[in-house]
Amino acid sequence: MKPDEEREMETIIKGEMIKWARERAGLSIEELAEKLKTNTDKVKKWESGELAITVAKARSLSKISLVPYGLLFADNPPEDELPIADFRTHGLEDIIIPSAELLETISDARLKQEWYRDYLIAEDSEPLKYIGKYDINSDPELTAKNIKKILRIDEDEYLKCRDWERAFGYLLNHAEDAGITVIVNSSLKNNTRRPLDEEEFRGFVLSDRYAPIIFINGRDAKPARTFTLIHEIAHLLIGVSGVLDNTLEINHSVPQERWCNQVAAEFLTPKERFISIWNKKESIDKNLDNIRLRLKVSRLVCVYRAYQLNLISCDEKQKLYSEEITRIEAMKEKRREEHGGPDPYLLRRFKTGRNLALAVISEVNSNRMLYRDAFRLLGIRNAESLKEFSGRLGY
């Protein structure tokens, strides 16, 4: 069959499957028509069953909706369910069906985890003893201290970090040294046209005794990431996988989330030290800035902790939080205009996790892995890019 004939050949895909694929992609009829370079009347007729969609348009729909082409021929739409626990509450009324981007991101992370787990077992690596060692009845203060031991945090070295951004990098590196793969990404794999919605989820955790993975949505406010990182490490200590929303929430309705928040708060801003620094004679702003500089945390985390410790009112917390988010967004835009995009190889390191990336590169260099498999796991297109990435990682 000639290509032109295939493009015009009609399919037997049902209208409800076309509608399901469109809604799964979060598109209106008008938006799908624009992406498929057709008109809205045709899309409406496809969905009503009045008109059959062609093979070419169906294949394009498959790519847009992240639905396997063959699945479009099913009699009924499958139920899109999260493969891990859902701990979200923020805006949950608007997030009933998980987006294609979230489902595919979790699937990709699980694929990476499965490969890395097999690799570690083949290398005779020992399981991580701290995974699932605790429960939500464990004392948050003691748990926070134990996390510092697990990550081998040198308190003096940590507090010498110039600001919270470097402190985040310090904690991330120590988390990976402790065997945790940390992925930070703001889009579906490398597709910047498919951004991840921070209102849908802020991150997720895939617990495993050999290859635990923490995923942080890169579209979330940067200052909140340190808190999210420790919050997700706390999840690993109770051995619970799940999707998370706003970790900076005081009285979370989910017990596991409330406990993880308490652990993260105690880790980053120990109660006794926070209160000892807070000076009631000074203004709230001055106190927040003083603690931010002393404890190497963001102003957002300081606001959260001050309210948790009853040092500021609910109205003050809401006002300060809103002002800080506005300031962060303005700074983000200014940096983008002044400096352009970040180093793509630095981004890839965050998108894959250091340890996993080094393991893949090692397997390729030892001729135990095909280049195509390495490209798929690392999101790299060719051997030259892989070589450059390897050099950036110091391999």
Disulfide bonds with the S-S distance in Angstrom:
none
